[in-house]
């Protein structure tokens, strides 16, 4: 929630003036999002250690011979933190303006491990394109594909325990047809924005531990998989598969303890299984849980449970973590529609497609930004998101689970299949397997889009294989493969995109609302593609086109379970010099009018934890000299009463021409005439208000007041964090909005000013004059700065000024990150933005001391495990002696 929206909610906007200096402290909010690492959540005091490996990297572009060697001189390279794009981009990065080619990352770090028989893994959530990894000069991994994770096992021979190590990563986002997506960027509707653009973690485990799915060769294996097989009332049958590995040279008697916990962490039931695990072997446990009277997960009540897994050796916990999931079942019942937990869902699924890129930083959006995207879309009327056209970030998936935002997940690809290189099909199959393993525990996953999008020439044999892999890796009910209807029929998929109502299976409209509006696919002009800065007429035009689209979606029978508009958020494109401008949100995540149209489709009594909901009215009119005569209001109320210039215009019902959607717009004809202001109110302009009141049962339940904007006076700052906070991890950022306002605090949407941002404290601004980020020209009255924290938690002051206006100022706090940071102390002591979109990330002696303490703690734990192992060996020998004596 923004500061201003909070004031509006309390009825204070307009009378509580935030002009000049607005001092607002933002600490860690209640209910701050928790992000998984490699698919699991931490347990206090677990032997498994997870370190944030994002800060402290050196970076440069180009082919650099010898950069993999530990002694290579990288002192002139840029200091950056991950997630990282290859460059700081301007707002328009479409049309091949982004860098494509090789780049290098290097990092010096001190291993927290004290050595021993445990396992160390460096886990990459995604690196765009082709990548190679070296540790201390030795090659340890190669990976192809830019959207799925890979894990690098590091043995003791290559990792210097407790000493300085050097990791080097070569990443190349150039075109390459040998792996998906494969299509050259200049023919692509999105961009291969490069870099190590998602999180990296270093994970340490004991010798006996739960495996990672990315490293397991077991079908439907690796890690912990939780599947809900059956629900009866509030009772559930659950199967949990857990794969344990013993890397020691002796056999171990182990107990796998599986604990079902509710959302608050309370234990519901416990299941123990014991066996002897041979040295160097692995085993997958299959345990069945019968859970009674549990809180089920539903899109409109997304209650989450945890499986806490403990591996016990010699009476002590050798490994433990949590896996989050939802207790729910999905069924497709043909003409009856989509059933959740044995009941018809009761509503049409309506949502958006989503690409992952963000203004300035490319794909390198931190977890908080992923979360904000999901929250904005859910709050803005979407209950489903289609991934276009690749797997989305794990943090976005986590948010979907928590917010009840159903999501279709997809293999990478669009309008391309390489039938000349057999490796392409093999890699597509590998991507499909890894996609299922990554996303299988997310209750929000609705469909598995495993055929390449809009590629009817892909072989049927390959599509059948992809369909089989999904069900092989996830052999439980409620799993639905999907492709466009003709391809889905050929390959025997479970679900159809598009298709007629006469089809045998349920369907979903994957895209609507754009293609029919485009003049041609060379020019790419469309009435639905508009920039916010073009003003209210253009945005209202787009919103009414979206309204017409909604009227065609909602009346479809239950067999067509829903639809997603193209596209939810503006995005960059490879083949065209214009970004896609048809989103409900722009690249800054600022809403257009159509966002409020979608939001108004929630019923007034709809409630969901984590978002604003309830009765709402939104006036799509700015009361300016360029505003139109009609006043359009988006609302979920029964009636809207409009008051203009102190007189009640009337109480209107929704537009009957658009009655097919749940809540059509309210249109008041011929209300506004600017000449009335200039002729009769020129000395009373401070009193001019446009008031919309929402009525249910004849009573006012909500209202919005828009006031006539007068003389430009100053700048108001707002933090648009959506409650995520700001973590001091070197890469997290939040948007700060600077609005041009009059002396009453009303936004001047017609004002055009260049806003200069300044930051004091442990943070910096992403971008600068080179990419038009700072100063930034206002768009529809507002400019946005991305404030990025460094690795020191503390108070941050943001200032904004423009010549002749009263400046704005706002204060926020950054907080300690959830996972400990692992990087070498540098001599740098300043913070600032860099040309590659990273930040200078100094450390402190305190972090070095923490690292030393961690090393000592690890040594103690290793010794404890060794003592336990010896005791167990002695007991086994004594038993053998007794048996021999008998």
C-alpha positions in Angstrom: 0.0 0.0 0.0 1.3 3.4 -0.8 1.4 6.2 1.8 -1.3 8.1 -0.2 -3.5 5.1 -0.5 -3.3 4.5 3.2 -4.4 8.1 3.8 -7.2 7.8 1.3 -8.4 4.6 3.1 -8.6 6.6 6.3 -10.4 9.5 4.6 -7.4 11.8 5.1 -6.1 12.4 1.6 -6.4 16.0 0.7 -6.7 17.4 4.2 -3.5 15.9 5.5 -1.0 17.6 3.2 2.2 15.8 2.3 3.9 18.8 0.6 7.5 19.7 1.1 9.0 17.3 3.7 7.1 14.1 4.3 8.9 12.0 6.9 7.7 8.4 6.9 9.6 5.6 8.5 9.4 2.2 6.9 10.7 -0.7 8.8 10.0 -4.4 8.5 6.3 -4.7 8.0 4.1 -7.2 9.7 3.7 -10.3 7.7 6.7 -9.6 5.6 7.0 -12.1 2.7 9.2 -15.1 3.2 11.1 -16.4 0.1 12.2 -19.9 -0.4 15.7 -20.9 -1.3 16.2 -23.8 -3.7 12.5 -24.7 -3.0 12.7 -24.9 0.8 12.3 -22.7 3.9 14.8 -22.6 6.8 14.4 -24.3 10.2 16.0 -22.6 13.2 19.3 -24.2 14.3 19.2 -26.7 11.4 22.6 -28.3 10.4 21.7 -27.2 6.8 23.1 -23.7 6.2 21.9 -21.4 3.5 23.9 -18.3 2.6 22.9 -15.4 0.4 25.6 -15.5 -2.3 24.4 -12.4 -4.2 26.7 -9.6 -3.1 30.4 -9.1 -3.7 30.8 -10.0 -7.4 33.1 -8.4 -10.0 31.7 -8.0 -13.5 32.7 -7.1 -17.0 31.4 -7.7 -20.6 33.3 -9.3 -23.4 35.6 -12.3 -24.0 38.3 -12.1 -21.4 41.0 -14.8 -21.7 42.1 -16.3 -18.4 39.3 -14.8 -16.4 38.5 -18.2 -14.9 41.9 -18.3 -13.1 42.1 -17.5 -9.4 45.0 -15.1 -9.8 43.4 -13.1 -12.6 43.5 -9.3 -11.9 39.8 -8.1 -11.8 40.5 -4.9 -9.8 39.2 -2.7 -12.7 36.0 -4.7 -13.1 32.7 -3.3 -11.7 31.6 -4.3 -8.3 28.0 -5.6 -8.5 25.4 -7.6 -6.6 23.0 -10.2 -7.9 20.4 -10.4 -9.3 22.2 -8.5 -12.0 21.5 -7.5 -15.6 24.3 -6.8 -18.0 23.5 -3.1 -18.1 21.3 -0.3 -16.8 18.7 0.1 -19.6 16.5 3.1 -20.6 12.8 2.8 -20.3 12.6 1.7 -23.9 15.0 -1.3 -24.3 13.1 -2.9 -27.2 14.3 -3.5 -30.7 17.7 -5.1 -30.0 18.9 -2.2 -27.9 20.1 -4.6 -25.1 23.6 -6.1 -25.1 23.9 -9.7 -26.4 27.3 -11.4 -25.9 29.7 -12.9 -23.4 30.1 -11.5 -19.9 32.1 -12.5 -16.9 31.4 -12.6 -13.1 34.0 -13.3 -10.4 33.7 -13.5 -6.7 36.1 -14.0 -3.8 34.6 -15.6 -0.7 35.7 -17.3 2.4 34.1 -20.7 2.7 32.1 -21.0 6.0 32.7 -24.7 6.0 35.3 -26.3 8.2 35.6 -29.3 5.8 34.5 -32.8 6.4 32.3 -35.3 4.6 29.3 -32.9 4.1 28.2 -31.4 0.9 28.5 -27.9 -0.4 26.3 -26.7 -3.3 26.2 -23.4 -5.2 22.6 -23.0 -6.4 21.9 -20.7 -9.4 18.2 -19.8 -9.8 18.9 -18.7 -13.4 21.7 -17.4 -15.7 20.6 -16.2 -19.1 21.8 -18.2 -22.0 24.9 -20.4 -21.9 27.0 -20.5 -18.8 30.2 -22.1 -17.4 31.4 -22.1 -13.8 34.9 -22.5 -12.4 35.9 -22.8 -8.8 39.5 -22.0 -8.0 40.4 -22.4 -11.6 38.8 -25.8 -12.0 35.6 -26.2 -14.2 32.7 -27.4 -12.1 29.6 -26.9 -14.3 28.2 -26.0 -17.7 24.5 -25.0 -18.3 22.3 -24.2 -21.3 19.1 -22.3 -20.9 18.2 -19.0 -19.2 15.1 -19.7 -17.1 15.6 -22.8 -14.9 17.9 -23.4 -11.9 21.0 -25.5 -11.8 23.1 -26.7 -8.8 26.9 -27.0 -8.7 28.3 -29.6 -6.3 31.6 -28.6 -4.8 33.8 -31.2 -3.2 36.5 -30.7 -0.7 39.2 -31.0 -3.3 38.0 -27.9 -5.1 36.6 -25.9 -2.2 39.2 -24.6 0.3 37.4 -25.0 3.6 37.7 -21.9 5.8 39.9 -20.2 3.3 39.5 -17.7 0.4 38.0 -19.2 -2.8 37.4 -17.7 -6.2 34.4 -18.5 -8.3 34.2 -17.4 -11.9 31.1 -17.5 -14.2 31.0 -17.0 -17.9 27.5 -16.1 -19.2 26.5 -15.5 -22.8 23.0 -14.4 -23.8 23.8 -14.5 -27.6 21.4 -16.2 -30.0 21.7 -20.0 -30.0 19.4 -22.4 -31.8 20.6 -25.5 -30.0 18.5 -25.0 -26.8 15.0 -23.5 -26.0 13.8 -20.9 -26.7 16.3 -20.9 -29.6 14.7 -18.2 -31.7 16.9 -15.2 -32.6 16.1 -12.2 -30.5 15.5 -10.0 -33.5 12.5 -12.2 -34.3 11.4 -12.6 -30.7 8.4 -11.0 -28.9 10.5 -10.7 -25.7 14.2 -10.2 -25.0 17.1 -12.3 -23.8 18.0 -9.7 -21.2 21.2 -11.2 -19.8 23.3 -11.8 -16.7 23.0 -13.8 -13.5 19.6 -12.3 -13.1 18.1 -14.4 -10.3 19.4 -15.3 -6.9 22.4 -17.5 -6.0 22.7 -19.4 -2.8 25.5 -21.4 -1.2 24.1 -24.4 0.7 25.9 -26.6 3.1 24.6 -29.9 4.4 25.8 -32.7 6.7 27.0 -36.0 5.2 23.5 -37.5 5.5 21.1 -35.1 4.0 18.0 -34.5 1.8 19.1 -34.2 -1.9 18.3 -31.4 -4.3 15.9 -32.2 -7.2 18.4 -30.7 -9.7 21.0 -33.2 -8.7 18.9 -36.3 -8.4 18.6 -39.0 -11.1 15.6 -40.6 -9.5 12.4 -40.3 -11.5 9.9 -38.1 -9.6 12.7 -37.7 -7.1 15.1 -35.4 -5.4 14.3 -33.3 -2.4 10.9 -33.4 -0.9 7.7 -33.8 -3.0 4.3 -33.3 -1.4 1.2 -34.5 -3.2 -2.4 -34.4 -2.1 -4.1 -37.5 -3.4 -7.6 -37.2 -2.0 -9.8 -34.8 0.0 -12.9 -35.8 1.8 -14.5 -32.8 3.5 -11.6 -31.3 5.5 -9.7 -34.6 5.6 -6.8 -35.3 3.3 -4.7 -38.2 2.1 -1.1 -36.9 1.5 1.9 -38.7 0.1 5.4 -37.3 0.9 8.4 -38.4 -1.1 11.8 -37.6 0.4 15.2 -38.5 -1.0 18.1 -39.0 1.5 21.7 -39.4 0.5 24.6 -40.7 2.6 28.0 -39.4 1.4 29.9 -41.0 4.2 32.2 -44.1 3.8 30.2 -46.1 6.4 26.6 -47.3 6.5 24.2 -45.2 8.7 21.0 -46.1 10.5 18.7 -43.1 9.8 15.3 -42.0 10.8 13.3 -39.8 8.4 10.8 -37.7 10.5 8.1 -36.0 8.5 6.1 -33.4 10.4 2.9 -31.8 9.1 2.7 -28.2 10.4 0.0 -25.6 9.9 0.6 -22.1 8.8 1.5 -21.0 12.3 4.1 -23.8 12.7 2.0 -26.0 15.0 2.5 -29.7 14.6 -0.5 -31.6 13.3 1.0 -35.1 12.9 4.4 -36.9 12.7 5.5 -39.8 10.7 8.8 -41.7 11.4 10.5 -44.2 9.1 13.8 -45.9 9.9 16.3 -47.8 7.7 19.9 -48.5 7.2 21.4 -46.4 4.4 24.5 -47.8 2.8 27.6 -45.7 2.4 27.5 -43.5 -0.8 23.9 -44.5 -1.4 20.6 -42.7 -1.6 17.0 -43.7 -0.9 13.6 -42.2 -1.6 11.2 -42.5 1.3 7.5 -42.7 0.5 5.3 -41.8 3.4 1.5 -41.5 3.6 -0.2 -39.0 5.9 -3.9 -39.0 6.8 -4.6 -35.4 7.9 -7.9 -34.8 9.8 -9.9 -31.6 9.9 -7.3 -29.4 8.2 -7.6 -26.0 6.6 -7.7 -26.4 2.9 -6.0 -24.2 0.3 -8.3 -22.4 -2.1 -7.6 -19.4 -4.5 -9.9 -17.3 -2.3 -8.6 -18.8 0.9 -4.9 -19.6 0.2 -4.1 -21.2 3.6 -0.6 -22.9 3.5 0.9 -25.8 5.4 4.5 -27.0 5.8 6.2 -30.3 5.8 9.1 -30.1 8.2 11.6 -32.8 7.3 14.2 -34.1 9.8 16.9 -36.6 9.0 18.1 -38.1 12.3 21.4 -40.0 12.7 22.4 -41.3 16.1 19.7 -39.5 17.9 20.6 -36.1 16.5 19.2 -34.1 13.6 21.6 -34.2 10.7 19.4 -32.2 8.3 16.1 -30.3 8.5 14.1 -27.8 6.5 10.5 -26.9 5.6 8.6 -27.4 2.4 5.6 -25.2 1.9 2.5 -26.5 0.1 -1.3 -26.2 0.1 -3.8 -29.0 0.9 -6.0 -28.9 -2.2 -7.2 -30.9 -5.2 -8.0 -29.7 -8.7 -10.3 -31.4 -11.1 -11.6 -30.7 -14.6 -15.2 -32.0 -14.9 -16.0 -31.1 -18.5 -19.3 -29.3 -18.8 -19.4 -28.8 -15.1 -16.2 -26.8 -15.1 -13.3 -26.5 -12.7 -13.5 -28.0 -9.3 -11.4 -27.2 -6.3 -11.5 -29.5 -3.3 -14.5 -31.3 -4.8 -16.5 -28.1 -5.3 -17.1 -26.0 -8.3 -14.9 -22.9 -8.1 -17.9 -20.7 -8.5 -16.3 -18.0 -10.6 -14.6 -17.4 -13.9 -10.9 -17.3 -13.9 -9.8 -13.9 -15.2 -6.3 -12.6 -15.3 -3.3 -11.7 -17.4 -0.2 -12.9 -19.2 3.1 -11.8 -17.6 6.6 -11.2 -18.9 9.3 -10.8 -16.2 11.3 -7.7 -17.3 11.3 -4.5 -15.3 12.3 -0.9 -16.2 16.1 -0.2 -16.1 17.2 -3.5 -14.6 16.0 -5.9 -17.3 15.2 -9.3 -15.9 17.2 -8.7 -12.7 14.2 -8.1 -10.4 14.8 -8.9 -6.7 12.5 -11.1 -4.8 10.6 -8.1 -3.3 9.8 -6.9 -6.9 8.6 -10.3 -7.9 6.3 -10.3 -4.9 5.0 -6.8 -5.6 4.2 -7.8 -9.2 2.1 -10.7 -7.9 0.4 -8.6 -5.3 -0.4 -5.8 -7.7 -2.0 -8.3 -10.2 -4.0 -10.1 -7.5 -5.2 -6.8 -5.9 -6.0 -5.5 -9.4 -8.6 -8.2 -10.2 -6.6 -11.1 -11.5 -7.0 -14.6 -10.0 -4.9 -16.3 -12.7 -1.5 -15.5 -14.4 -0.2 -17.2 -17.5 3.6 -17.4 -17.6 4.7 -16.0 -21.0 6.7 -17.8 -22.3 9.1 -19.4 -19.8 9.3 -20.3 -16.1 8.8 -17.3 -13.8 10.9 -16.5 -10.8 10.6 -18.7 -7.7 9.7 -15.7 -5.5 6.9 -14.9 -7.9 5.6 -18.4 -7.6 5.9 -18.2 -3.7 3.8 -15.1 -3.8 1.2 -16.8 -6.0 0.8 -19.5 -3.5 0.3 -17.1 -0.7 -2.1 -14.8 -2.5 -4.2 -17.5 -4.2 -3.1 -16.3 -7.7 -3.4 -19.4 -9.9 -0.5 -19.6 -12.4 0.2 -21.6 -15.6 3.8 -22.5 -15.7 5.6 -23.0 -19.1 8.7 -24.4 -20.8 10.8 -21.8 -22.5 9.9 -21.1 -26.1 7.9 -19.2 -28.7 7.2 -19.8 -32.4 10.4 -21.9 -32.9 11.4 -25.5 -33.0 14.8 -26.7 -34.2 14.2 -29.9 -36.1 17.8 -29.9 -37.6 19.5 -30.4 -34.3 18.4 -33.4 -32.2 19.9 -31.8 -29.1 17.1 -29.2 -29.1 14.4 -31.9 -28.4 16.6 -33.5 -25.7 17.1 -30.1 -24.0 13.4 -29.3 -24.2 12.7 -32.6 -22.4 15.3 -31.8 -19.8 13.7 -28.4 -19.3 10.3 -30.0 -18.8 11.6 -32.4 -16.2 13.4 -29.6 -14.3 10.4 -27.3 -14.6 8.1 -30.0 -12.9 10.7 -30.6 -10.2 11.0 -26.9 -9.5 7.3 -26.1 -9.4 5.7 -29.3 -8.2 5.0 -28.2 -4.6 3.3 -24.9 -5.6 -0.4 -25.2 -4.9 -1.0 -22.3 -7.2 0.1 -24.2 -10.4 -3.0 -24.8 -12.5 -1.6 -25.9 -15.8 1.7 -27.2 -17.2 2.3 -25.6 -20.6 4.9 -28.1 -21.9 4.5 -27.7 -25.7 6.3 -24.7 -27.2 3.9 -21.8 -27.5 2.4 -21.0 -31.0 4.6 -23.7 -32.7 2.3 -26.1 -34.6 5.2 -27.6 -36.5 6.8 -29.2 -33.4 6.8 -33.0 -33.8 3.9 -34.9 -32.2 6.3 -37.5 -30.9 8.2 -34.8 -28.9 5.0 -33.3 -27.5 3.8 -36.8 -26.4 7.1 -37.2 -24.7 6.8 -33.9 -22.9 3.3 -34.9 -21.8 4.7 -38.1 -20.5 7.5 -36.5 -18.6 5.1 -34.2 -16.7 3.0 -37.2 -15.5 6.2 -39.3 -14.9 7.6 -36.6 -12.6 4.3 -35.8 -10.9 2.3 -39.1 -10.9 -0.7 -37.8 -9.0 -4.2 -36.5 -9.7 -4.9 -32.9 -10.6 -2.0 -32.5 -13.0 -2.9 -31.0 -16.4 -0.7 -30.6 -19.5 -1.9 -27.9 -21.9 -1.3 -26.6 -25.4 -3.3 -24.9 -28.1 -6.2 -27.2 -28.9 -5.0 -28.7 -32.2 -1.6 -29.6 -30.8 -3.1 -30.8 -27.5 -5.4 -33.2 -29.4 -2.5 -34.7 -31.4 -0.4 -35.3 -28.3 -3.2 -36.3 -25.9 -2.8 -33.4 -23.5 -5.1 -33.1 -20.6 -6.4 -29.6 -21.3 -6.9 -27.2 -24.2 -6.1 -23.6 -24.9 -8.9 -22.1 -26.9 -11.1 -24.5 -28.9 -14.9 -24.6 -29.2 -17.3 -25.6 -26.5 -18.0 -28.9 -28.3 -14.5 -30.1 -27.4 -14.2 -33.1 -25.1 -11.9 -31.4 -22.5 -12.0 -28.2 -20.6 -10.3 -25.1 -22.0 -8.9 -21.7 -21.2 -8.4 -18.6 -23.4 -4.7 -18.1 -23.0 -4.6 -14.6 -24.8 -7.2 -12.1 -25.8 -7.6 -8.3 -26.0 -4.7 -7.3 -28.3 -4.3 -9.0 -31.6 -7.6 -7.8 -33.1 -6.6 -4.2 -32.4 -3.2 -4.2 -34.2 -3.1 -2.5 -37.5 -0.4 -4.8 -38.9 2.6 -6.7 -37.5 5.1 -4.3 -39.0 3.8 -1.1 -37.5 2.3 -2.7 -34.4 -0.1 0.2 -33.6 -3.2 -0.5 -31.6 -5.8 1.5 -29.7 -5.2 -0.8 -26.7 -1.5 0.0 -26.6 -1.0 3.4 -25.0 1.5 5.0 -22.7 0.3 6.5 -19.4 1.8 9.9 -20.4 -0.6 10.1 -23.3 -3.2 10.9 -20.8 -6.7 10.1 -19.7 -8.4 9.9 -23.1 -5.9 7.3 -24.4 -6.1 5.3 -21.1 -9.9 5.4 -21.0 -10.0 4.2 -24.6 -7.8 1.2 -23.6 -10.0 0.5 -20.6 -13.2 0.4 -22.6 -11.6 -2.0 -25.1 -10.7 -4.2 -22.1 -14.2 -3.9 -20.9 -15.5 -5.2 -24.2 -13.1 -8.1 -23.9 -14.4 -9.0 -20.4 -18.0 -9.1 -21.7 -16.9 -11.8 -24.1 -15.1 -13.9 -21.4 -17.6 -14.0 -18.5 -20.6 -15.4 -20.4 -18.8 -18.5 -21.6 -20.0 -21.8 -20.1 -18.2 -23.4 -17.2 -16.4 -25.7 -19.6 -14.3 -22.6 -20.6 -12.8 -22.0 -17.2 -11.4 -18.6 -17.9 -9.1 -16.3 -19.8 -6.0 -14.1 -19.5 -5.6 -10.8 -21.3 -2.5 -10.0 -23.3 -0.7 -8.5 -21.4 -0.7 -7.7 -17.7 2.4 -5.5 -17.6 4.3 -3.7 -20.3 7.4 -5.5 -21.5 10.4 -5.1 -23.8 10.5 -6.9 -27.2 13.4 -8.1 -29.4 11.8 -7.7 -32.9 10.2 -4.3 -32.5 11.5 -0.9 -31.4 8.4 -0.1 -29.3 7.8 -2.0 -26.0 4.4 -3.6 -25.6 2.3 -0.7 -24.1 -1.0 -2.6 -23.6 -0.5 -3.6 -20.0 -2.8 -2.9 -17.0 0.5 -1.7 -15.5 3.4 0.1 -17.2 7.1 -0.8 -16.9 7.3 1.2 -13.7 4.3 -0.8 -12.3 2.1 2.3 -12.4 -1.6 1.5 -13.1 -3.6 2.6 -16.1 -7.3 3.0 -15.9 -7.9 -0.6 -17.1 -6.2 -1.8 -13.9 -9.1 -0.4 -11.9 -11.6 -1.8 -14.4 -10.2 -5.3 -13.6 -10.1 -4.6 -9.9 -13.8 -3.6 -9.9 -14.7 -7.1 -11.0 -14.2 -8.4 -7.5 -17.5 -8.5 -5.5 -17.8 -5.9 -2.8 -17.7 -8.6 -0.1 -14.6 -10.2 -1.4 -11.8 -10.4 1.2 -8.3 -11.8 0.9 -5.4 -11.5 3.3 -2.5 -9.5 1.8 -4.5 -7.3 -0.6 -6.9 -4.4 -0.5 -10.4 -5.4 -1.4 -14.0 -4.5 -0.6 -16.3 -1.9 -2.0 -14.5 0.5 -4.4 -15.0 3.4 -6.8 -12.5 4.8 -9.1 -13.1 7.9 -11.2 -11.4 7.8 -14.6 -11.4 11.5 -15.0 -8.8 14.1 -14.0 -10.8 17.4 -14.1 -8.3 19.2 -16.4 -8.6 21.5 -19.4 -8.1 18.4 -21.6 -10.6 16.2 -19.9 -13.7 14.8 -21.7 -17.3 15.6 -21.1 -18.3 12.1 -19.9 -17.3 10.8 -16.5 -16.6 7.1 -16.3 -16.4 5.3 -12.9 -15.3 1.8 -12.2 -17.0 0.3 -9.2 -18.3 -3.0 -7.7 -21.2 -1.3 -6.0 -24.9 -1.5 -7.0 -25.1 2.2 -7.8 -22.8 5.2 -8.0 -23.8 8.7 -7.1 -21.9 11.5 -8.7 -21.5 15.0 -7.3 -20.0 17.8 -9.4 -19.5 21.5 -8.5 -21.6 20.9 -5.3 -24.6 19.5 -7.2 -25.7 15.8 -7.3 -25.5 14.8 -11.0 -27.5 11.6 -10.2 -27.2 8.0 -9.1 -26.5 5.7 -12.0 -26.6 1.9 -12.5 -24.0 0.0 -14.4 -23.8 0.4 -18.2 -26.4 -2.1 -19.6 -24.4 -2.5 -22.8 -21.7 -4.2 -20.9 -23.9 -6.2 -18.6 -22.1 -9.6 -19.2 -19.2 -8.8 -16.9 -19.8 -8.9 -13.1 -19.5 -5.2 -12.6 -19.7 -3.0 -15.7 -18.5 0.6 -15.7 -20.8 3.5 -14.7 -21.0 6.2 -17.4 -22.2 9.7 -16.7 -22.8 11.5 -19.9 -22.1 15.2 -20.5 -21.1 16.1 -17.0 -17.8 18.0 -17.3 -17.5 21.3 -19.1 -14.3 23.2 -18.5 -16.0 26.5 -19.4 -18.1 26.3 -16.2 -14.8 26.5 -14.2 -13.4 29.5 -16.2 -16.7 31.3 -16.3 -18.2 30.7 -12.8 -15.6 29.2 -10.5 -12.3 31.0 -11.4 -12.1 32.5 -7.9 -13.2 29.4 -6.1 -11.1 26.7 -7.8 -9.9 25.4 -4.4 -13.5 24.3 -3.7 -14.0 22.3 -6.9 -14.6 18.6 -6.3 -15.8 15.6 -8.3 -17.2 13.1 -5.8 -18.2 9.5 -6.6 -20.1 7.5 -3.9 -20.7 3.8 -4.1 -24.0 2.6 -2.8 -25.1 -0.9 -1.8 -28.7 -1.3 -0.5 -29.2 2.4 -0.8 -26.3 3.2 1.6 -23.0 4.8 0.8 -20.2 2.2 1.5 -17.3 3.9 -0.2 -16.4 7.2 -1.9 -13.6 8.9 -3.9 -13.0 12.6 -4.1 -11.0 14.1 -7.0 -10.2 17.8 -6.6 -9.4 20.3 -9.3 -5.6 20.6 -9.6 -4.4 24.2 -9.4 -1.1 25.9 -9.6 2.0 23.6 -9.6 3.7 24.0 -6.2 5.8 21.1 -5.1 6.8 17.5 -5.0 5.3 14.7 -2.9 7.1 11.5 -2.3 5.5 8.1 -1.7 7.1 4.7 -1.0 5.4 2.0 -3.2 6.8 -1.1 -1.3 3.5 -3.0 -1.1 4.6 -4.0 2.4 7.7 -6.0 1.3 10.2 -3.8 3.1 13.8 -3.2 1.9 16.5 -5.8 2.7 20.1 -4.7 3.0 21.5 -7.4 0.7 23.1 -5.2 -2.0 20.4 -5.8 -4.6 16.9 -5.2 -3.2 15.2 -2.1 -4.3 11.8 -0.4 -3.9 10.1 2.2 -6.1 9.7 5.8 -4.7 7.2 7.9 -6.6 7.6 11.6 -6.9 4.3 13.4 -7.9 3.9 17.0 -8.9 1.2 18.5 -6.8 -0.5 21.8 -6.2 -0.7 23.6 -2.9 -3.5 21.3 -1.7 -1.6 18.1 -2.5 -3.6 17.3 -5.7 -1.5 15.6 -8.4 -0.9 17.6 -11.6 -1.2 15.0 -14.2 -0.6 17.5 -17.0 2.7 18.8 -15.4 6.0 17.9 -17.1 9.0 18.3 -14.9 12.5 16.8 -14.6 12.8 15.4 -11.2 16.2 15.1 -9.6 16.5 12.4 -6.9 19.1 12.2 -4.2 19.8 9.6 -1.5 21.5 9.8 1.8 22.4 6.7 3.8 23.2 3.0 2.9 21.5 3.0 -0.5 21.7 4.4 -4.1 19.6 5.1 -7.1 19.4 2.6 -10.0 20.5 4.4 -13.2 21.3 8.0 -13.9 21.3 10.6 -16.6 22.6 8.1 -19.2 19.4 6.1 -19.2 17.1 9.0 -18.3 16.4 7.6 -14.8 17.8 10.5 -12.8 16.7 13.1 -13.5 13.5 11.6 -14.8 10.8 13.4 -16.7 7.4 13.0 -15.1 4.7 10.9 -16.9 1.1 11.7 -16.1 2.4 13.8 -13.2 4.7 11.2 -11.6 8.4 10.1 -11.8 9.8 7.0 -10.3 13.2 6.3 -8.7 14.3 2.8 -7.8 16.1 3.0 -4.4 18.5 0.1 -4.0 19.9 -0.8 -0.6 23.5 -1.8 0.0 24.6 -4.4 2.5 24.3 -2.1 5.6 21.0 -1.9 7.3 20.0 1.6 8.3 18.1 4.8 7.7 17.8 6.1 4.2 16.7 9.6 3.2 15.3 10.2 -0.3 15.0 13.7 -1.7 13.4 15.0 -4.9 13.6 18.4 -6.4 12.9 20.4 -9.5 13.8 24.1 -10.1 11.1 26.4 -8.8 9.2 23.7 -6.8 9.1 22.9 -3.1 11.2 19.7 -2.8 10.0 16.4 -1.4 11.7 14.3 1.2 10.9 10.9 2.7 12.7 8.5 5.1 12.8 4.7 5.1 14.7 1.9 6.8 16.5 -1.0 5.3 16.6 -4.2 7.4 18.9 -7.2 7.8 18.4 -9.8 5.1 16.7 -13.1 5.8 19.8 -15.2 4.9 23.4 -14.4 6.0 25.4 -12.7 3.3 28.6 -14.5 2.1 31.2 -12.3 0.4 34.7 -11.0 0.9 35.3 -7.7 2.7 36.3 -5.0 0.2 38.0 -1.7 0.9 35.3 0.3 -0.8 33.3 2.4 1.6 30.9 4.3 -0.6 27.7 3.3 -2.2 26.5 4.3 -5.7 24.9 3.0 -8.9 27.1 1.4 -11.6 26.8 1.2 -15.3 25.7 -2.4 -15.0 22.8 -1.7 -12.7 24.6 -3.1 -9.6 25.7 -1.4 -6.4 29.0 -1.0 -4.7 28.5 -3.3 -1.7 30.9 -2.8 1.2 31.0 -5.2 4.1 32.0 -4.7 7.7 34.3 -6.3 10.2 31.2 -7.6 11.9 30.5 -9.8 8.8 34.0 -11.2 8.9 33.6 -11.9 12.6 30.3 -13.7 11.9 32.0 -15.8 9.2 34.7 -16.8 11.7 32.0 -17.7 14.3 30.3 -19.8 11.6 33.5 -21.7 10.9 34.0 -22.5 14.6 30.3 -23.6 14.9 30.7 -25.9 11.9 33.8 -27.4 13.4 31.9 -28.2 16.6 29.1 -29.7 14.7 31.4 -31.8 12.6 33.1 -33.1 15.7 29.8 -33.9 17.3 28.8 -35.9 14.2 32.1 -37.7 14.2 31.7 -38.6 17.9 28.2 -39.8 17.2 29.4 -41.8 14.3 32.2 -43.4 16.3 29.7 -44.3 19.1 27.5 -45.9 16.6 30.4 -47.8 15.1 31.5 -49.0 18.5 28.0 -50.2 19.3 27.8 -52.1 16.0 31.2 -53.8 16.7 30.1 -54.7 20.3 27.0 -56.2 18.9 29.0 -58.3 16.4 31.3 -59.5 19.2 28.3 -60.6 21.3 26.7 -62.4 18.3 30.0 -64.1 17.6 30.3 -65.2 21.2 26.8 -66.6 21.1 
